[in-house]
């Protein structure tokens, strides 16, 4: 009796979904990083302005 070898079949839909998910994660990470950097910059500028006024 001959045993069959298992050959995995690549699912193009699964690869597309995984690629889209990775792109969404990268986009969200970049957006969050830019937003946090902008907030930090504004806080630093505000504290510098407040320390000059005091």
Secondary structure, 3 states (H helix, E strand, C coil): CCCCCCCCCCCHHHHHHHHHHHHHHHHHHHHHHHHHHHHHHHHHHHHHHHHHHC
